Amino acid sequence: MYLTMATVIAPDKKLDNEIIYYFTFPTYALKIPLRSGDTLLFNPLIPHSCSNPKYKESYIMSAYVSNKTVLKKKKIEQSN
C-alpha cells in the first residue's frame, strides 16, 4: 500500500560502523549493506529479503501499513 521502512540495531555501540545485514532485491541483483542506525525505505511490492545478522542480538525492524488496516472510501451511488 505504501513504502515500507526497515531499521537496523546492533547489540553494541562499538559495532555502529560494521555491516550488520544485507537487504536484497533479487529481481535487480542488488544488495544493500545496512549498519546499526540505518533506515531503508522501499517499495514492498518488489520482491525483497534480508540476510541473517552478522552478530547475535542484532535486529532489523520494519514498519508498514497493510491494506487491511486502511480505511477505504465507499463509492457513493448517485441517484438520477
Rosetta blueprint (number, residue, H / E / L):
1 M L
2 Y L
3 L L
4 T E
5 M E
6 A E
7 T E
8 V E
9 I E
10 A L
11 P L
12 D L
13 K H
14 K H
15 L H
16 D L
17 N L
18 E L
19 I E
20 I E
21 Y E
22 Y E
23 F E
24 T E
25 F E
26 P H
27 T H
28 Y H
29 A L
30 L E
31 K E
32 I E
33 P E
34 L E
35 R E
36 S L
37 G L
38 D L
39 T E
40 L E
41 L E
42 F E
43 N L
44 P L
45 L L
46 I L
47 P L
48 H L
49 S E
50 C E
51 S L
52 N L
53 P L
54 K L
55 Y L
56 K L
57 E L
58 S L
59 Y E
60 I E
61 M E
62 S E
63 A E
64 Y L
65 V L
66 S L
67 N H
68 K H
69 T H
70 V L
71 L L
72 K L
73 K L
74 K L
75 K L
76 I L
77 E L
78 Q L
79 S L
80 N L
